[in-house]
Structure formats: C-alpha cells, structure tokens
Amino acid sequence: MSSAALGKGTLPGDPPGGRRAIAVWSIGVAVYFVAVIFRTSLGVAGLDAADRFHVNASALSTFSILQLLVYAGMQIPVGLLVDRLGTKRVLGIGVVLFTVGQLGFAFSPTYGTALASRALLGCGDAMTFISVLRLGTRWFPARRGPMVAQLAGLVGMAGNLVSTLVLARLLHGIGWTAAFAGSALAGVVVLVLLVLFLKDHPEGHEPDPVPHQGAAYVRRQIAASWREPGTRLGLWVHFTTQFPAMVFLLLWGMPFLVEAQGLSRGTAGELLTLVVLSNMTVGLVYGQIIARHHAARLPLALGTVGATAALWAATLAYPAEHAPMWLLIVLCTVLGACGPASMIGFDFARPANPPERQGTASGITNMGGFVASMTTLFAIGVLLDATGDDYAVAFSSVFVLQALGVTQILRLRKRAARRERERLVASRVETVHVPV
C-alpha cells in the first residue's frame, strides 16, 4: 500500500499519514502478527496436546477457553490502559507476557502448567490488537480507519497462516518442545523492534492529557462508551460474525475435518489454510467497500452471518456419512469472511466515541467475538463428550449464538444510525469555518 493511499482524504486536525506512519504502524502490526501465531498455535496442535497431556475433548477445549476468557476479560482494562499509558508501553508489556507464555507452553510437563502458560499468553495477546487500532488512529487520517483496521486484521490472519503451514510442520518434524520454544524467539525480535523504533504518535499530534481520577475515571470511561449505541452495536456485530471461524481455526476445525469428515491431517490442514487465505482476500475487499460506501457495513455483516449459517447447516445436515469435498471447500471459503466481517464492529464503535475513549470503546467491542468464541468452544467440547463425539449436534451450538447476535444487531441498528448522523452534523458545524 502506498503512503498516498493511506494519506488520502485528510481532514483538518487529522494525522498526516505517509511513509513514516506506515513504518511505525508496521512495527505494531508485526507484534500483532506474532501474537496471532502464538494464539492459534494450539489449533494445529490440538490432537497432539490431547495425547501429550492425556485429556478428553472438554479438557482440551479448556486450553482455548481459558486463553479466550483471559483475553476477553482483559479487553476493557487494556482499552483503559491504552487510553492512559499509550500504545508503546502496553504493547511492550503484551510482548513480554505472550512470549513467556509461549515458552512456558513449550516446556510444560503437566496439564496444569500448560493451562497457566496459555492464560499468560492470552493476557499478553489481549494487549495487542486494541493497541494496534489505537496506533492506526494516531498515525493515519480518520477516513483511512476502515482500511487500516482491515489491513491489521489481514496481517493477523497471515500469522494464522504461519501456524497452519510452518508451525504444524515443525511440530511433527522437530517435536513439541523445540517447535514451541523456537517460535517464542519471534517475540524477542518484535520486542527489540518495538523498543527501538515505535512511537505513539507523530510530532505535533500529541493527544490532550487525560485527567486521572482513580476509579471514578474508569467508571466514566466505561459508562460513556457503553451509553453510545454505536459501541454496543459494534460489540454485537463482532460477537455474531467472528466466532464461527475463530472456533474452527483455534481448536475444533482439525478434529472436525479428521474425525468427523474422515480427511487426512494434510488435507485438513489445507482446508484450514483456505480459511486463512479467504480471510485475507475478503478483508481487502471489505475494507475497500466500507471505505467507499459506509452504508454497506451492516449488509456486509448480516450477509456474512447468513452465508455462514447456511453453509454450516448444509454441511452438518448432509445426508451422507461425510460431506463432499466441494461443500467443505465452500464452507471454509465462507468462514474466511468471518474475520473481516467482525472488523466492521469497530467501524460502528469508532465514530461513536471521541479520541480519548477510542481504546475503551475498542476494548468493549473486541470482547464480543471472544466471548462468543469462548462460549462455543466450551459448548462444543461438552456436547462432544455428552454425545459420543457427534459433531453435528456439537456444532449446532453455532446457530444459537448467531440468532442471539442478530437479534441484538437488529434492535440497536436504528439508534446507532441516528446517533451517528447527529455526530456527523455536529462535526460539520464545528469545522465549517476551518480553512482547508
């Protein structure tokens, strides 16, 4: 992407964008890239982890559930920290935590120590994406927000691709400890880059100091963000769109394809890769569409939910013992749209909140998909154990959460649209006399 592309459409008071912005932002995105590699590493190691720690489906799902529980629970605190401390400090803490967690997972001798390592990893991972979103708003013009956010998500999915293609091969080539310990070195590399080169904002665009008044400040930030219908709509869009692909990639995709669909690990890995490649392609398309046509946000989100539900229903209800390969390919291609659709949630929360609340609002929004993912991971594990590994029943839990999310989206959409129009009119009145 050219600096001109990311700098186009600058408004009065906007950051300038340009090559310097791309360079600094790229460091933050590199941190997120490594965090996603570590986050999704269990997705290709699920069956190995079950053998290594001698656990059943419910216990195996606990790894990802605990990781996501920590991640989701940290979102609002991290948003407050980013608003308060800035991006560089929060990202630095995150890198240290997720690197130590990945290293601990490599050497864990027991199920309990492995759980603790994944929790630590989830804590560090939780500090990355909101920080990268904040970095984008500080370095690029506001109109570039949707594309910058989608590009960040695209790079994150590239991290998932590394897990699927590289870490999976290392795992089966050099073994558990060497593969996970070796991957932890990537955390050290991005930490050095962050310390040496990352800056919170361009010169001349320092944010106004935010007065800190202890618990009262925290309550005000959260309450003010939550009162905005756009923040709540963003949360429910994220909740409804992200989790089907997250659950599939993070843990249950490989077991479903191997045990329920009778595929080899190699073929299953190729289908997981297809999800990631589809995600990266759709992310670019969605980002361009939303940047040009803001009204397309909700149709894209709801269309993705509908397509995902339809393909899951067709796959799970297929009358033969195994779904045909063409259907699995279409399913994985459509699942790739879930990540980009979830990014639309931030495009509702961002214009609903002033700059000093961006981190908090993003944290609230980002909780949505991870709470849904955590709930579904747990439900699938429990249902698999209860039904003797009936994947059709277990994966039907996806439809319950989708129905809940769509109901909330439809309930909030008009209020959020009305409030966004009011803010737009107010901003035009404030800037009408500003020379350009």
C-alpha positions in Angstrom: 0.0 0.0 0.0 1.3 3.4 -0.9 1.7 6.3 1.5 -0.5 8.3 -0.8 -3.3 5.8 -0.5 -3.2 5.9 3.3 -2.9 9.6 3.4 -5.7 10.5 1.0 -8.8 12.2 2.4 -7.0 14.1 5.3 -9.3 16.3 7.3 -8.4 19.3 9.5 -6.6 18.1 12.6 -6.0 14.6 11.1 -2.6 12.9 11.4 -0.7 13.2 8.1 -0.3 9.5 7.3 2.5 8.9 4.8 5.6 6.6 4.8 6.6 7.4 8.4 3.2 6.4 9.6 3.3 3.1 7.6 6.7 2.3 9.1 5.7 2.9 12.7 2.3 1.2 12.3 4.0 -1.8 10.7 6.0 -2.5 13.8 2.8 -2.6 15.9 1.2 -4.9 13.3 4.3 -7.1 13.5 3.7 -7.5 17.2 0.1 -8.5 16.5 1.2 -10.9 13.8 3.4 -12.8 16.3 0.6 -12.7 18.9 -1.7 -14.4 16.4 0.9 -17.1 15.6 1.1 -17.9 19.3 -2.7 -17.7 19.9 -3.5 -20.0 17.0 -0.6 -22.5 17.6 -2.9 -24.8 19.6 -5.2 -25.1 16.6 -2.7 -27.2 14.7 -1.5 -28.9 17.9 -4.9 -29.9 19.4 -4.7 -33.6 18.7 -1.0 -33.6 19.9 -1.9 -31.8 23.1 -4.7 -34.3 23.8 -2.1 -37.1 23.6 0.7 -35.2 25.4 -1.5 -34.3 28.4 -3.8 -37.3 28.2 -7.1 -35.2 28.2 -10.5 -35.6 26.7 -12.4 -33.1 24.5 -13.8 -31.0 27.3 -10.3 -30.7 28.9 -8.7 -29.9 25.6 -11.2 -27.1 25.0 -10.3 -25.7 28.4 -7.0 -24.6 26.9 -8.6 -22.3 24.4 -11.5 -21.3 26.7 -9.1 -20.2 29.4 -7.0 -18.3 26.9 -10.0 -16.5 25.5 -11.5 -15.9 28.9 -8.4 -14.1 29.9 -8.4 -12.3 26.6 -12.0 -11.2 26.8 -11.7 -10.2 30.4 -8.7 -8.0 29.7 -10.3 -6.0 26.9 -11.8 -3.2 28.9 -8.8 -2.9 31.2 -6.5 -2.9 28.2 -8.6 -0.2 26.5 -8.3 1.9 29.6 -4.5 1.3 29.8 -4.0 2.3 26.1 -6.0 5.5 26.6 -4.0 6.2 29.7 -0.4 4.9 29.1 -0.2 4.9 25.3 0.4 2.2 22.7 4.2 1.6 23.2 4.1 0.7 26.8 1.0 -1.5 26.6 2.4 -3.3 23.5 5.7 -3.8 25.3 4.0 -5.5 28.3 2.0 -7.6 25.9 5.0 -8.9 24.0 6.8 -9.9 27.2 3.7 -11.8 28.5 2.8 -13.7 25.4 6.4 -14.7 24.7 6.9 -16.0 28.3 3.5 -17.8 27.9 4.6 -19.5 24.6 7.9 -20.5 26.1 6.2 -21.9 29.2 3.8 -23.9 27.0 6.8 -25.4 25.2 8.3 -26.8 28.4 5.1 -27.6 30.4 5.3 -31.1 31.8 1.7 -31.2 33.1 -1.8 -30.1 32.1 -1.9 -27.6 34.9 1.3 -25.8 34.0 0.2 -25.8 30.3 -3.1 -24.1 31.3 -1.2 -21.5 33.2 1.0 -20.8 30.2 -1.9 -20.4 27.9 -3.5 -18.0 30.4 -0.4 -15.9 30.4 -0.3 -16.0 26.6 -3.9 -14.8 26.5 -3.1 -11.9 28.8 -0.3 -10.7 26.5 -2.3 -11.3 23.4 -5.1 -9.2 24.8 -2.9 -6.2 24.8 -2.0 -6.2 21.1 -5.0 -5.6 18.8 -6.5 -2.7 20.6 -3.1 -1.1 20.8 -2.7 -1.5 17.0 -6.1 0.0 16.4 -5.1 3.0 18.6 -1.8 3.3 16.7 -3.7 3.5 13.4 -6.0 6.3 14.7 -3.0 8.3 15.9 -0.9 8.0 12.7 -3.5 7.9 9.8 -6.4 10.2 8.7 -9.8 9.2 10.1 -11.2 8.3 6.7 -8.5 5.6 6.3 -9.7 3.9 9.5 -11.7 1.1 7.9 -8.9 0.1 5.5 -6.2 0.4 8.2 -8.2 -1.8 10.6 -8.9 -4.4 7.9 -5.2 -4.5 6.9 -4.3 -5.1 10.5 -6.7 -8.0 10.6 -5.3 -9.3 7.4 -1.8 -9.4 8.8 -3.1 -11.1 11.8 -4.6 -13.8 9.6 -1.2 -14.2 8.0 0.0 -15.1 11.5 -2.6 -17.8 11.5 -1.3 -19.0 8.1 2.2 -19.3 9.7 0.7 -21.5 12.4 -1.1 -23.7 9.8 1.8 -24.1 7.4 5.0 -23.7 9.3 4.4 -24.5 13.0 2.4 -27.6 12.1 5.3 -29.0 10.1 7.8 -28.1 12.8 5.6 -29.7 15.4 5.7 -33.0 13.5 9.3 -32.6 12.4 11.3 -31.5 15.4 8.8 -32.2 18.2 6.6 -30.3 20.7 9.3 -28.5 22.8 11.6 -27.4 20.0 8.7 -26.1 17.9 7.1 -24.0 20.6 10.3 -22.8 22.1 11.7 -21.9 18.7 8.6 -19.9 17.8 9.0 -17.9 21.0 12.1 -16.3 19.5 9.8 -14.3 17.3 8.5 -12.5 20.4 12.0 -11.4 21.2 12.6 -10.0 17.7 9.4 -7.8 17.7 10.2 -6.6 21.3 13.5 -5.2 20.1 11.9 -3.5 17.1 9.2 -2.0 19.4 11.6 -0.6 21.9 13.9 0.9 19.3 11.5 2.3 16.7 7.8 2.5 17.8 6.3 5.9 18.7 2.8 6.5 20.0 2.0 9.5 17.7 3.6 11.8 15.1 5.2 15.0 16.2 2.7 17.8 16.6 -0.2 15.4 17.1 0.2 14.7 20.8 -3.2 13.8 22.4 -4.6 16.1 25.1 -3.7 14.9 28.6 -6.4 12.8 30.2 -7.0 13.7 33.9 -6.9 10.5 36.0 -9.2 10.3 39.0 -8.9 6.7 40.0 -11.9 4.5 40.0 -14.2 7.5 39.1 -12.2 8.0 35.8 -12.5 4.3 35.0 -16.3 4.2 35.6 -16.8 7.3 33.5 -14.8 6.0 30.6 -16.7 2.7 30.5 -20.1 4.2 31.1 -19.7 6.9 28.5 -18.5 4.4 25.9 -21.3 1.9 26.7 -24.0 4.6 26.5 -23.2 5.1 22.8 -25.5 2.8 20.7 -22.6 2.5 18.2 -20.4 0.9 20.8 -23.0 -1.7 21.7 -23.8 -2.3 18.1 -20.1 -2.8 17.4 -19.9 -5.4 20.2 -22.8 -7.4 18.8 -21.5 -7.3 15.3 -18.2 -8.5 16.5 -19.9 -11.2 18.7 -22.0 -12.5 15.8 -19.5 -12.6 13.0 -16.2 -13.6 14.4 -16.7 -16.8 16.4 -17.5 -19.4 13.8 -14.1 -19.1 12.1 -12.3 -18.5 15.4 -13.6 -21.7 16.9 -12.8 -23.6 13.7 -9.3 -22.3 13.4 -8.4 -22.1 17.1 -9.3 -25.7 18.1 -12.1 -27.7 16.6 -11.5 -27.4 12.8 -8.8 -30.0 12.7 -10.7 -32.6 14.8 -13.9 -32.0 12.9 -12.2 -32.5 9.5 -10.2 -35.5 10.5 -12.5 -37.4 12.9 -16.0 -36.4 11.5 -15.2 -35.9 7.8 -12.5 -38.7 7.5 -9.8 -36.5 6.0 -6.1 -36.8 6.5 -4.3 -34.3 8.6 -2.6 -32.9 5.5 -5.9 -32.3 3.7 -7.5 -30.9 6.8 -4.5 -28.5 7.1 -5.0 -27.4 3.5 -8.7 -26.5 4.3 -7.6 -24.6 7.4 -5.2 -22.7 5.1 -8.0 -22.0 2.8 -10.0 -20.3 5.6 -7.0 -18.0 6.2 -6.4 -17.2 2.6 -10.1 -16.4 2.1 -9.9 -14.2 5.2 -7.0 -12.2 3.7 -8.7 -11.8 0.4 -12.1 -10.8 1.8 -10.5 -8.4 4.2 -9.1 -6.3 1.4 -12.5 -6.3 -0.4 -14.5 -5.4 2.7 -12.1 -2.7 3.6 -12.3 -1.0 0.2 -16.1 -1.4 0.1 -16.6 0.2 3.5 -14.1 3.0 2.9 -16.2 4.0 -0.2 -19.7 3.1 1.0 -20.2 3.5 4.7 -23.8 2.3 4.4 -22.6 -1.2 3.3 -21.4 -2.0 6.9 -24.5 -3.7 8.2 -25.5 -5.5 4.9 -22.0 -7.0 4.8 -22.0 -8.1 8.4 -25.5 -9.6 8.2 -24.8 -11.2 4.8 -21.7 -12.9 6.2 -23.7 -14.3 9.2 -26.4 -15.6 6.8 -24.0 -17.2 4.5 -22.0 -18.8 7.3 -25.2 -20.2 8.9 -26.4 -21.6 5.6 -23.1 -23.4 4.8 -22.8 -24.9 8.3 -26.4 -26.1 8.1 -25.7 -27.7 4.7 -22.6 -29.4 5.9 -23.9 -30.7 9.2 -27.2 -31.9 7.6 -25.6 -33.6 4.6 -27.3 -37.0 4.2 -24.2 -39.0 3.6 -21.6 -40.0 6.2 -19.2 -37.4 5.1 -19.8 -34.0 3.3 -18.4 -33.9 -0.2 -15.1 -32.0 -0.7 -16.7 -29.3 -2.7 -19.0 -28.4 0.2 -16.2 -28.4 2.7 -14.2 -26.1 0.3 -17.2 -23.7 0.1 -17.7 -23.8 3.9 -14.0 -22.9 4.5 -14.1 -20.1 1.9 -17.2 -18.6 3.5 -15.7 -19.0 7.0 -12.9 -16.8 5.8 -15.3 -13.9 5.6 -16.0 -14.0 9.3 -12.8 -12.2 10.4 -13.2 -9.2 8.0 -16.9 -9.0 9.0 -16.0 -8.8 12.7 -13.8 -5.8 11.9 -16.9 -3.9 10.9 -17.8 -3.8 14.6 -15.0 -1.3 15.1 -16.4 0.8 12.3 -19.5 1.3 14.3 -17.7 2.0 17.6 -15.0 4.3 16.2 -17.3 7.2 15.0 -19.4 6.9 18.1 -16.6 7.9 20.5 -14.2 10.8 20.8 -10.4 10.1 20.6 -9.9 9.9 24.3 -12.3 7.0 24.5 -11.2 5.0 21.5 -9.2 2.4 23.4 -12.1 1.8 25.9 -14.7 1.6 23.1 -12.5 -0.8 21.1 -12.0 -3.0 24.1 -15.7 -3.3 24.7 -16.3 -4.1 21.0 -13.4 -6.6 20.9 -15.0 -8.5 23.9 -17.9 -9.6 21.7 -16.3 -12.1 19.4 -14.1 -13.6 22.0 -16.9 -14.1 24.5 -18.9 -15.9 21.7 -15.8 -18.0 20.8 -15.2 -19.0 24.4 -18.8 -19.9 24.9 -18.9 -22.0 21.7 -15.6 -23.7 22.4 -17.0 -24.8 25.7 -20.3 -25.9 24.3 -18.7 -28.0 21.6 -16.4 -29.7 24.0 -19.2 -30.6 26.4 -21.6 -31.7 23.7 -18.9 -33.9 22.1 -18.3 -35.7 25.4 -22.1 -36.0 26.1 -23.0 -37.3 22.6 -20.1 -39.6 21.9 -18.4 -37.3 19.5 -21.4 -36.3 17.5 -20.0 -33.3 15.7 -23.4 -32.4 14.0 -25.0 -31.9 17.4 -22.0 -30.1 18.9 -21.5 -27.7 16.0 -25.2 -26.8 16.0 -24.5 -24.6 19.0 -23.2 -22.1 16.4 -26.7 -21.3 15.4 -27.9 -20.4 18.9 -25.3 -17.7 19.3 -25.8 -16.4 15.8 -29.5 -16.0 16.5 -28.8 -14.1 19.7 -26.4 -11.8 18.0 -28.6 -11.0 15.0 -31.5 -10.1 17.4 -29.3 -7.6 19.2 -28.0 -6.1 16.0 -31.5 -5.5 14.6 -32.6 -4.0 17.9 -29.7 -1.4 18.0 -29.2 -0.6 14.4 -31.6 2.4 14.1 -30.5 4.0 17.3 -26.8 3.7 16.3 -27.5 5.2 12.8 -29.4 8.1 14.3 -26.7 8.9 16.8 -24.0 8.7 14.1 -25.9 11.2 11.9 -26.2 13.6 14.9 -22.4 13.4 15.5 -21.7 13.9 11.8 -23.9 17.0 11.6 -22.2 18.4 14.8 -18.7 17.8 13.5 -19.6 19.6 10.2 -20.9 22.6 12.2 -17.7 22.7 14.2 -15.4 22.6 11.1 -17.4 24.7 8.7 -15.2 27.8 9.3 -11.9 25.8 9.3 -9.8 26.7 6.2 -8.6 23.8 4.1 
